[in-house]
Amino acid sequence: MRKILVLFVALLTLSVVGLAQNETEKYTIGVGDTLRIDVPGLFGAPQEKAVRRDGTLDLPIAIEPILVAGRTTDEISALVKKFAAAFGDLNATVSVVRYSSHPVAATGSLAEPGIKYLTRDAVPVYVFRAIAIPNQNADGVEIQRSNGGTIACRFDECESQKVLIRSGDAVKFTSNAGVAKIN
């Protein structure tokens, strides 16, 4: 029984680590993002389309709006290629030209506090530091999670604990953040 419990805990840990890695490697399209859709041989030029409030966008090759929110660009490319198949064996590429659906509020010891947009579903604190550009005296963050939880840690502690910033978080850059703590 003990071996089964140890195996279960090990598998659970690996699945959580895999989920965290997946969050940092993909971007799920959301409302407000602007996509560039290119189907050479079908469209005269690449089309830029903003994702509407209902998570859809219009394409001339589709009868009705296409639901794109919650999908990756690869998934949307495959969907567009499927619609374009009626016109021949065409390739489709989709890319994000304006990220607007994964906002994070950045405050505290920053030159320019405000809303910053993630280019992945989640990013490590060191990546968010590069986006937000804290002042030189900042040495940590206080993260208010959208689910109500809070995390406070120095930059080095955040890195060793692999703390991630996600859409909807509020991140305050601090000086003398103290020891890492999770509430």
C-alpha positions as semicolon CSV with decimal commas, in nm:
position;residue;x (nm);y (nm);z (nm)
1;M;0,000;0,000;0,000
2;R;0,287;0,235;0,086
3;K;0,445;0,177;-0,259
4;I;0,116;0,267;-0,428
5;L;0,091;0,589;-0,224
6;V;0,451;0,685;-0,310
7;L;0,387;0,613;-0,678
8;F;0,066;0,819;-0,672
9;V;0,241;1,118;-0,512
10;A;0,527;1,094;-0,764
11;L;0,286;1,085;-1,060
12;L;0,084;1,375;-0,919
13;T;0,401;1,582;-0,878
14;L;0,511;1,508;-1,235
15;S;0,169;1,603;-1,374
16;V;0,172;1,936;-1,187
17;V;0,524;2,011;-1,315
18;G;0,410;1,920;-1,668
19;L;0,110;2,153;-1,637
20;A;0,332;2,441;-1,523
21;Q;0,568;2,383;-1,816
22;N;0,274;2,371;-2,057
23;E;0,144;2,705;-1,926
24;T;0,475;2,874;-2,002
25;E;0,506;2,725;-2,350
26;K;0,167;2,810;-2,501
27;Y;-0,062;3,105;-2,549
28;T;-0,435;3,053;-2,549
29;I;-0,614;3,308;-2,768
30;G;-0,865;3,529;-2,592
31;V;-1,102;3,820;-2,641
32;G;-0,929;4,131;-2,773
33;D;-0,626;3,957;-2,924
34;T;-0,554;4,049;-3,286
35;L;-0,461;3,764;-3,517
36;R;-0,290;3,769;-3,856
37;I;-0,438;3,499;-4,078
38;D;-0,259;3,412;-4,399
39;V;-0,379;3,164;-4,660
40;P;-0,149;3,214;-4,962
41;G;-0,338;3,162;-5,285
42;L;-0,674;3,240;-5,127
43;F;-0,654;3,575;-4,954
44;G;-0,494;3,860;-5,147
45;A;-0,292;3,950;-4,839
46;P;-0,279;3,835;-4,477
47;Q;-0,586;3,946;-4,284
48;E;-0,575;4,095;-3,937
49;K;-0,879;4,017;-3,724
50;A;-0,956;4,106;-3,364
51;V;-1,120;3,841;-3,148
52;R;-1,467;3,966;-3,058
53;R;-1,631;3,964;-2,715
54;D;-1,798;3,632;-2,789
55;G;-1,458;3,475;-2,867
56;T;-1,516;3,454;-3,241
57;L;-1,394;3,616;-3,560
58;D;-1,524;3,629;-3,915
59;L;-1,347;3,483;-4,215
60;P;-1,478;3,506;-4,570
61;I;-1,424;3,131;-4,618
62;A;-1,647;3,035;-4,323
63;I;-2,026;3,048;-4,329
64;E;-2,051;3,167;-3,970
65;P;-1,812;3,316;-3,713
66;I;-1,531;3,086;-3,599
67;L;-1,480;3,029;-3,226
68;V;-1,111;3,095;-3,160
69;A;-1,100;3,190;-2,789
70;G;-0,946;2,911;-2,585
71;R;-0,746;2,776;-2,877
72;T;-0,380;2,810;-2,973
73;T;-0,260;2,956;-3,303
74;D;-0,171;2,604;-3,422
75;E;-0,526;2,485;-3,352
76;I;-0,672;2,787;-3,532
77;S;-0,436;2,732;-3,829
78;A;-0,566;2,375;-3,861
79;L;-0,924;2,500;-3,844
80;V;-0,865;2,766;-4,111
81;K;-0,690;2,507;-4,331
82;K;-0,997;2,285;-4,296
83;F;-1,223;2,568;-4,417
84;A;-0,979;2,649;-4,700
85;A;-0,977;2,286;-4,819
86;A;-1,285;2,360;-5,030
87;F;-1,058;2,581;-5,244
88;G;-0,767;2,337;-5,279
89;D;-0,472;2,207;-5,078
90;L;-0,376;2,538;-4,916
91;N;-0,163;2,617;-4,615
92;A;-0,281;2,846;-4,339
93;T;-0,075;3,030;-4,081
94;V;-0,207;3,220;-3,783
95;S;-0,003;3,445;-3,555
96;V;-0,080;3,694;-3,281
97;V;0,002;4,053;-3,375
98;R;-0,145;4,218;-3,064
99;Y;-0,170;4,048;-2,726
100;S;-0,463;4,185;-2,526
101;S;-0,634;3,899;-2,345
102;H;-0,391;3,811;-2,065
103;P;-0,365;4,130;-1,854
104;V;-0,162;4,163;-1,536
105;A;-0,165;4,477;-1,319
106;A;0,189;4,589;-1,234
107;T;0,241;4,838;-0,949
108;G;0,498;4,936;-0,693
109;S;0,860;5,013;-0,760
110;L;0,826;5,063;-1,139
111;A;0,903;5,345;-1,378
112;E;0,574;5,283;-1,563
113;P;0,311;5,101;-1,356
114;G;-0,001;4,981;-1,535
115;I;-0,150;4,689;-1,723
116;K;0,102;4,457;-1,890
117;Y;0,004;4,178;-2,127
118;L;0,145;3,826;-2,116
119;T;0,251;3,650;-2,434
120;R;0,208;3,305;-2,276
121;D;-0,061;3,162;-2,047
122;A;0,185;3,200;-1,758
123;V;0,537;3,335;-1,724
124;P;0,806;3,304;-1,456
125;V;0,867;3,611;-1,241
126;Y;1,199;3,683;-1,417
127;V;1,016;3,708;-1,751
128;F;0,755;3,942;-1,604
129;R;1,038;4,156;-1,464
130;A;1,162;4,203;-1,822
131;I;0,811;4,308;-1,929
132;A;0,738;4,543;-1,637
133;I;1,093;4,683;-1,590
134;P;1,112;4,748;-1,214
135;N;1,331;5,015;-1,057
136;Q;1,682;4,911;-0,948
137;N;1,584;4,902;-0,580
138;A;1,309;4,643;-0,636
139;D;1,410;4,303;-0,503
140;G;1,085;4,112;-0,490
141;V;0,717;4,089;-0,569
142;E;0,385;4,055;-0,394
143;I;0,140;3,870;-0,616
144;Q;-0,233;3,890;-0,556
145;R;-0,385;3,596;-0,741
146;S;-0,718;3,629;-0,918
147;N;-0,844;3,345;-0,693
148;G;-0,767;3,549;-0,379
149;G;-0,438;3,385;-0,282
150;T;-0,120;3,586;-0,229
151;I;0,250;3,515;-0,274
152;A;0,539;3,736;-0,164
153;C;0,898;3,653;-0,247
154;R;1,237;3,797;-0,333
155;F;1,336;3,753;-0,696
156;D;1,583;3,472;-0,618
157;E;1,324;3,289;-0,405
158;C;1,063;3,327;-0,680
159;E;1,306;3,169;-0,925
160;S;1,397;2,876;-0,700
161;Q;1,027;2,808;-0,629
162;K;0,936;2,853;-0,997
163;V;0,663;3,107;-0,917
164;L;0,449;3,191;-1,220
165;I;0,254;3,504;-1,310
166;R;-0,085;3,437;-1,469
167;S;-0,354;3,642;-1,637
168;G;-0,558;3,836;-1,383
169;D;-0,281;3,856;-1,122
170;A;-0,187;4,187;-0,962
171;V;0,190;4,214;-0,914
172;K;0,345;4,473;-0,684
173;F;0,722;4,516;-0,713
174;T;0,870;4,572;-0,368
175;S;1,193;4,647;-0,189
176;N;1,295;4,421;0,100
177;A;1,028;4,163;0,022
178;G;1,159;3,924;0,284
179;V;1,149;3,547;0,275
180;A;0,922;3,368;0,030
181;K;0,575;3,296;0,166
182;I;0,260;3,158;0,009
183;N;-0,084;3,222;0,157
